[in-house]
């Protein structure tokens, strides 16, 4: 049994008969096993896009006997796919996993690198389980994020001058419209060319097929059937400087969609875009979709 501890906060008791939980609120969560199942289950945590998830164990009792185990994962993992992808995460894959079993609670407070985190567990002993305190911490420079919801929204991806790839992933088909973009353009570089102390950039408009042109900074609109952006197909890629909305929409008809900002570190890249869910899985009549995934497609 879990040890008693004086907890004055409200506790959310997870139903042990269920196996997958998605929680979007901070607080205290507890789970006590009621059977001897060997299923691996998961508590998926999601903060707002501009926050980080923090996990602290209050109580812990997961016996190593019968292969009991609990893992804290920096990101989400589902069906063998990861978000953020291995290539885009700042931490190596093995270092994103922290595995525990026994009767001593982990002392470390685990802070995720993005707005999502995961507790995976297998607790085949009745009466055992864990209690965690979940906090959502402000993130002044968000990079990778998952957004869940079915409403229109506006989001900004920015690298803050870093050599880093940042992705906003949506768990549904979506249509995107660029509201403003400055990717692959540098105020400092242009200043040095024209020998002027003024800070401004020359508008290039939205340039397509930037990767094929050999550019190292660009934005991709991707889609697929799982979390991993590296396993998704690319519908379009763009770059350039456009300070006002673009007429064209980029529609991705897949069960998972993503906007991925690839940055070399030479520029302070930023793209602001609106996104709208396509719940009926029908592309807009007036504009062809950038990418349509077959319904039964399996990512390779």
N, C-alpha and C positions, 0 to 999 in steps of 0.2 A: 504494500500500500504506500501511497505517497505520504511523506512526512507532513504533519500539520505545521503551518506557518501563518503568522498573523498578517493577513492581507485585508486591508480596509477597502480596497477598490472593488468595483463590481467585476465578477468573473464570468466570462462567456464559456459555458461548458459545451464542448464539441460532442456531437452524437457519435459514439464509437461504432455504430452500425453503418455510418457513412464513411467513405474512404477519401473523397476529394472535397476540399474546402477552399473557397476563394473569399478572402476577407479584405475589405477596403477601409476598415476603421482600426485605429490603434486601440490598445487596451490590454487586458489580461485574458489569455485563452488557456484552457486546460482540457486534457483528454485522458480518460482512464479506460484501459482495455477491458472489454467484457467477454472476450472469447480468446481462443488460441490460434487465431488466423495468422498465416504467414504472408498475407498480402502486404505489399509496399504501398503506403498511402501518403498523401501530401496535404500540407497546409500552405496554400499559395497566398502570399501577402502582396498587396498593391497599395502604394501611397499615391498622392497626386503627382503629376509629372515633375514638379519642382521640389520634390522631397525625396529623402532616402529612408529606407526601412532599417530599423535597429531592433535586434532581438536579444533579450536577456532572459536567461533561465532562472526561474524562481524555485521550482521543484523539478526533480529528475529521478526517475527510477525505471530504467529500461535494462533488464538483465541481459547479459551477454549469452546466457543459456538459451538454447533453442534458436540461436541466430538473431536475437533481438538487436536492433540497431536504430540509431537516429542520426540523420545528417542535416547540417545546415548548408544550404546552397546559395552562393552569391549569384542571384538571377533566378530564372525559371528553367526547369527541365521537364519535358513532356514527350513521351514516345521516342526517347533518345535524341531529341532536338533541344538546343539550348538558346536562350536569350539572356543577355546578348550573345551573339555567336562567338565561338572560340577566337576567331580572327580579330574581332572588334573589341574584345574585353581587355582591360588593362592588366588583368591578373591571369596567369596561366591556368589552364583548366583544372589541373590537380589541386592547385591552391584555392580554388573556389569551393571545394568540398571540405567540410569538417565533420568527421564521424565520431560518434560516442556510443558507449554502452556502459552499464554498471549502475552504481547507486550514488555516485558523487556528481552533483550538478556541475556543468561547465562554468568556470568562473569568468571566462571572457565574454564581453559584450560584443556581439557581431553586428557590424555596420555594413550594409550592402553598398555596392558601387552605383546603384541606380534605384528607381522607385519600386522595384519588385524583388522579392526574396522568397525562399522556399524552405520549409521544414519537411523532409521526407522521413518516414518512420515505419518500422516493422516491430510490433509489440505483441508477441505470441503468448504472453503470460497475463492471465486475468488479474486485475487490480493494479497493474503497473501503468505508468504513463508519464506525463510531463505537464508542467505549467510554465508559460512564457509571458513575459511582458513585452508588448510590441509598441515601439515609439516611431513616429514619423518626424524626421529631422529635416529642416529647411536645407535645400541644396542650391547655393547661389550660382553654380555653373553646371546645370544639368546637361547630360549628353544622351545616354540611352534611356528610353522610357517606353513603357507599354501603356496604351490608353484603351479603356473599356467603356463602352457606352454607345448609344445609338442616336446621339444628337449632333447637330452641326457644331463645329468648333474651329478655333484658330490656334495654331501652334508655331513656335519659332525654334528652329535648330541652329545652333551656333557652336563653333569650335573654340572661340576665344583665343585664336591664334595658335592653338595647340596642334601638334601632329597626332590626330586622333580621328577615328570614324564614329559618327554619332547617328543613331537610328531612332525614329519614332515608329513604333509598331502598333497596328490596330487589329483587333480580333474580328474583323469583318471586311467585306468588300467596301471600297470607298472611292469617291471621286475627289480629286485634289485640284486646287486652283492656287497658283503662285500669286501672292499679294505684293511681295517685294523680295528681291534677291540680290546679293552681292557675293558671288562665289568665284574664286579664281582671279579676283581683281584686287589691287592693293593701292591704297592712297599713297603709301610711302614710295612704292615703285613708280607711280605716275608722277609724283613730285620730283623724283630724281631725274625723270626723263625731261620734264619741261622746265626744270630749274626754278621752280616757283615755291614759295613758302605756303601757298594756299593748299588746303586739303580738299580735294574733290576728285571724282573719278569720271571717266568718259563712259556714257551709257552705251552698252553693247547690245542691249536687248537679251532675249533668251536664246542662248546658243544650244543646239541639240547635238547629240552624238559626241560629247566632249571627250569621253574616254578613247574613242576611236581616233580622234584628232590628236591624241597624245597628251592631253591635259591631265594633270595630277589632282585637280580639285574639281569636284562635280557633285551633282545630286542625282540619286537614282530613285525611281519609282518601281518598287518590286512587289511581287505577289507569289503566293505558294499555298501549300496545305499544312504547314507547320510553323513552329516558332523561329527556326534558324534562318536568318536572312541570307546566309551563304547558299542555302539550298533553294532559295526562291529564284524565279525568273525575273529578268529586268525588262520592264515595259518601255521605259524611256530613261535617258540621262541627259541632264541639262547643266549649264553653267552660265556665267556672265553677270552683268550688272543691269538690273531693271528696278527702278525705285518706286514703281507703281504697278497695279494689278495687271496680270497677263490674261488675255481673253480665253485662251485655250485651257481646257480642263484635262487632267491626266486621270483617267478612270482605270482602276485595277479591279477586275472581277475575279477575286480569289477569296478563299476562306480566311486567309491572313494576308494583310497588306503592310507595306512599310515604305517610309521615306528615309533614305540613307544618305547622309552627308559625308563624303570622302574628302579628307583634308591632308595636305602634305605638310602643313605647319608653316608655309610661306605666307599665308594670307589669313586675315581674320574673316572667315566665311560666315555667312548668315543667310537663312532663307525663312521667310514668314509665309505660311500657306493656310488656306482654309481646307477643311476636310468635311465631307458629307457622306454618311453611310448609304450603301446601295443594298438595302435589305431584300428587295425583290429580285436581286441578281439579274437585272436587266440594264444594259448600258444605255446611256443617253441617246436619244434618237438623232439629235443634231450633230453629235460628234462621236466618232468611233472610239472604242475603248483602247487604251494603250496596251492592255494585257487581259486576256480571258483564259483562266485556268479551266481545263476540263473538270467536270464535277467529280469524276472518279480518279482523277490524276493522283499518282503517287510520286512524290519527289524522289529523285535519284540521289 
